[in-house]
């Protein structure tokens, strides 16, 4: 690939490796509470609704801070924004292990959300400046591997650490160290010039005085918001409650349950991102809208597979994990395709803002409501059936409702985004440089 002169091949690989490691730390720290749901409930006397609120409130702060920090990343060196965020979220993660009450845990998790909000928009915009359009999905998919790897490591290790130390506090304190070290590595990243790998027409595209309004007028982005909301409702619902489901409904101990969750959210995520990134770039070579057709197909395949898994009986834990993980692989295609698609329809000096708005939409709605809806439905459906506890039945029924509904919304949004992308791309690179309106 012909690279922009501003960044050498070695510098680009350092950029990719550092951003990927930061994403691993990001999602490891974010996932810890999902693994220790049962110990938290026992110590603080929490309901599933309160557990859902703990997860949902994190994403509200994450989304709001992300919009502001995304705009900041369009104006200052992005490595400073990301390094500062790493320090903030690592310190609050460590402090979460020292709390003596649920209120302070709640507040410290909000602090983690503010810190982590600095990372996504800045890192995605940085990658889009370092890689030319036809390679962006693969580059994004590599950095996005940090998500399932972070999830996998959390699910594989947090339960083991809790069992070994006898306390749920230890994982928080241990997890704070890598982020502080990575903040130093982030400061020496070589940033490419904004728009370095874009065409002259894209670099010349006029930025409007009201960037948020301009972003919301781009049909591709608004439909991607719908897809993201649809995806994050079940994603955050599953991420928050999959370990408790495996413990309560399938009767697994915390160590085995966290490993099973790692297979679903970690291994499936790794495969989905690697496959999705390659498919998205290849599809783009064939048709302008191909990048977003790939996630639409992935969601459509995920619906029957995850539904079949959730309809299994409580004595089929291994089959449930295998079947649900297979279906979950298809839900990861959007992560590899969304940011490159946004880069296709926005000028370089507005990309971090556009990506932040996209992230904010699915975090404010999907990621916030997903765990809250699951928690509320779990408490509402809690009725003992056939030897299963009320908590087990309630949580199982809640996921049986939330997962397929969210994925249907995701199919619709990604398909409509694929239909809008060619016209938005043409409008962006046309004579006026003004994007199409909805």
N, C-alpha and C positions, 0 to 999 in steps of 0.2 A: 504493500500500500504506500502511496506517496504521502509523506507526512508534511505537515506544516513546519517551516524552518524554525519556528519558535520552540519546538519541543523535539528532542532527539528520541530515538527508539528506546534507549536505556532509561531516559527520564520518563517516558510514557509508561514503561513497565513498572517503574518505581511508583508512579502515580497510581496505576491500577492496583498494585499490591497493597499500597498503604490504604487506599480507599476501601478495598475489600476487607482488610483486617479491621478497619474502623467499623465497618458494617457488622462484622462478626461480634465485636464487643458491644455494639449498639443493641443487637437483638438478643445477645446473651443476657445483658443487664435487664432488658425489657421483659424477658421471659421468666426470670426467677420467681416472681409471685405466682405465676400459673402452675409451677411445679409444687409449691408449698401451700396450696389452697387448704388442704385438710388440716395441717398444723396451725395455720392462721385462724381457721374457723374454731379450732379447739381452744386456742389461747385467748382469743378476743371475743368469742361467742358470736360469730358472724353468720348471717344467712347467705344463701346464694345470691340474693338480690344485692346485698352489700358487697360481695365479691365482685359482682358485675359492675357496680358503681365505682369500685376502686380501679378497675381496668378502664372503664369508660371515661372517667374524669381525667385520667392520664392523657387520653387521646384528644380531649377537648383542648387542654393546655398545649399539647403538642401541635395541634392544627393551627391555633391562633398565633402562637409564637412562630410557627413555620412561615406564615405569610409575611410577617414583619422581617424575619431573618432572611427569607428568600429575597426580599427587596434589598436588604442590606448587602447580600451577596452579589447583586448586580452592580453595586457601587464601590465596593472595597475588595481587596484581595480575598479570594474565597478560602484560602488556607487559614487565614486568621479567624474567620468565622467558624470553620470546622474545628480548629484546635481549641478555641475558647469553649465551644460546645462540649468537646470531649472532657475538658477539665471539669466543667459544671456538672455534667451528668455522672461522671465517675465519683465525684465527691458526694453527691446526693445518694448514689447507690450505696457507697460505704456507710453513710449515715443511716440508711434504712435499716441496717443490721443492728443499730444501737438503740432503736426506739423502744419505749416502754408502754406505748398505747397505740390504738388504731388511728387516732387523729394525727399523730405525728408521722406515722407510716404513710397515711394519705397525703399529707403535705409534702413529705420528702419525695414521694412518687411524682407529684406535680413538678417538683424541681428537676427530676430526671427528664420529664417530658419537655421542659423548656430547653434543657441542654441538648437533647437528641434532635429537637426541631431544627437545629442549626445545620444538621448534616445532609439530609436528603436533597433539598433543592440545590445547595451549593455543589455537592458532589456530582449530581446528574448533569448540571449545566457545564461543569468542568470537563466531564467526559465527552460531551457533545462538541466542545471546542477542540478536544485533542484527537478525535477520530472523525473521519469523513463520513457522510451520511450512510453509505452502504455498509459500513462496518460498525455502526453505533449500537445496533441491537446486541451483537455479540459482546461488545465491550461492556454495555450495561448489564448483560446477563452475567458476566464474570464478577463484576462488583456486587451484583444482587445475590450472587452465591453466598455472600456473607450473611444473608438473611437465614436461609435454611441451615447453613453451617453453625451460625450462632444458636439457632433453635435446637439443632441436634446436640451440640455440645452442652447446652443448658439442660436438656432433658436427659442426657446421658450422665451428667456429673452432679447436678444439684441434688437429686434424690439420694445419690450415693454419699455426698458430703453431709447431708442432713442425717442419714443413718449412721455415718461414722462419727460425727461430732455430737449427735443427740440434740441439735438445735437448728432451727430454720434460719438463724441469724448469720451463721458462718458464710454461706454462699455470697451474701451481699458484700461482706467485708473483703473477701478474697477477690471478688470481681472488680473492685475499684482500682486495683493496681494496673492492669494492662492498659486501661484507657488513659491514665496519666502518662504512661510511657509513650503511647501512640501520639499524644498531643505534641510531643517534641518532634517526632518523625514527621508529623503533618506540616510543621513550620518550614521544612526544607524542600517541600514540593515545588517543582518548577511549573508555574502556571502558563498555559498557552495564551496567546492573545485572544480576546473575545471574538468569535467568528472566524478563527484562523483556518478552519477546514471548510467553510461555507463558500458558496458561489458569490461572485461580485453582486449579483442581484439580491441575494439574501442579506449580505452585509449592508447594502444600501437601503434596505427596507426601512421606511420611516416609522419611528416610534411615536406613539400618541402621547399626549400630555397626561392621560389618565390610564396607566398601564393595566390596572385591574379591570377596568371597564373594557379595554381592548381585548384582554384575554377572554373575558366572558362572552364576547361576541363571536369567538371562533367556534364554529359548530363541532369540529373534531374534538376540541377540548371539553366542551359541555357534555357531549355524549360519552367521552372517556370518564368524566366525573360520574355519570350514571353507572357505567361499568364498574368503576372503582368502588362506589358505594355498595353495589350488589355483591361484589367480591368480599369486601371487608366485613360486611355483616356476619357471614358465616366464618370467615377467617379468624376474626378476633373472638367470636363466640367459641369456636373450636379450640383456639390457642389457650383461652382462659380455662376451659372446662374439660379438655380431653383427658388430662391426668385424673381428675375426679371421676369422670365417666368410666375409665378403665378400672379404677379402684372400686367404685360403688357397684356398677352394673355388671362388670365382668369379674370382679373379685380379686384383682391383682394387687400385690403390695406396692408401696410407693416407688421402690426401685424399678420393678418390672413395668409398672405403669408409665413411668417417665421414659424408659427405653422404648416402649411401644409408641408413645407420643412422638419420640424422636424419629422413629421410622416414618410416621405419618407426615409430620411437619418438617422434618429435616431431610431425610433421604429423598422423599418425593419432591421436595422443593429443589434439591440439587439437580435431580434428573430433569425436572420440568424446566428449569432455567436454562440448562445446557441445550436441551432439545429445542425449547421455545426460541432462544436467541438465534440459533442457526436457522430454524424454519422461518422466522420472521425476516431475516436478512435475505434469504433465498426468495421468499415470496415477494419481497419488495422489488427484486430484480425483474420479476415477471409482470407485476402490476402495481401501480401506485398505492392501491388500497390493501395490497397483500399483507403488509405488516400487521394490520389489525384484524384481518380475517382469521389469522392463526389463533389468537386468543378466543375468538368467538367459537371456533370449532372445539378448542380445548374445554371451554365451559360446557358446551353441549354434550361432550363425552363424559364429563365429570358427573353430571346430574344423575344418570341411572346407576353408575357405579357406587357413588357415595350413598345413594338411597338404598340400594341393595344391601350395602354393609350395615346401615342403621336398622334394617329390618331383620337382621340375624338375632338369634336367641342369645341369652347371657352366657351360654356355655361354648361360644365360638369366638373367643378372644383373638386367637391367632388369625383366623379367617377374616375377622373384622378388620384387623390392622392391615392385612395384605390387600384386601379389597378397597378399603377406604384410601389407603396410600396410593394405590393405582389410579383411582379416580382423582385424587388430590393433585397428581402430577399435572393434569391438564389445566388446573386453575392457576398455575405459575407462569403460563405463557404471557399473560398481560404485563407482568413486571418487566420482561425483556423488551416489550414492544411499546409501552406507553410513552416513556420519556423520549425515545427517538422520534416517535410520531409527533409529539409536541414540538420537538426541535425542527421538524419538517415544516411547521406552520407558524413559527414565531421568529422574530429577528434575534440575533445573538445577544443584544444588550437587554433583552426582556425574558430570557429563558428561565433563569432561576426564579423569577417572579411567577411565570406561567406554571412551572413545575410545582412551586409552593402552593399556588391556588388549587392545582389538581390534588396535591397531597392533602391540603386543608379540607377539601370537599369530602373526600372519602373518610378522612379521620374524624371530622366533626359529625358526620352522619353515620357512615357505616361502622367504623371502628369504635365509635362511642356507643352506638345503639346495640351493636352485636352482643357484647357480653351482658349489657343491661337487660336486653330482651330475653336472652337465654336464662339469666338469673331469675327474672320475674316469672317466666313461664315454668321454670324448674320448681319454684316454690308453689306456683298455682296448680301444677299437675301432680304434686307430690301425694301419691296414694300407694300404699303397699299392695303389690300384686304378685301372686304365685311364689311367695317366699322371698321376693325382692323387697328391699326397704323402700319407704316412700321417697327418700332422697334419690335413690337409684332410678326409680321409675320416672320421677319428675324430670330429672336431668336428661334421661334418654328421650323422653317425649319432646322436650324442648328442642333438642338438636334435630330431631326428626322433622320438626316444623321449619326451623330457621335455615338449615343448610340448603335444601332444595329451592326454597323461595328466593334466597339471596342469589343463587347461581342462575336462576331464570332471569333475574334482573340484569346480571352480568352479561349473559348471552345477548340480550336485547341491546344494551348500551354499547358493547364492543362492535356488534354488527352495524349499528347506525353510525358509529364513529368511522368505521371503514368506508361507508358510503360517502361520508362528508369529506374525508381526507384529500382526495384528488383536487376538488375544487378549491379547498382552503390553501393547498400547496400552490396551485396555479395563481391564486389571488396574491399570495405572499410574494411571489417572484415576478409578478406582473409589473406593468409600468408604474402603477401608483404605489405599490408596496403596502397596500392596505388589505387586510384580511377580509374574507367573506363574513357576512353577518348571518345570524340564525334567522 
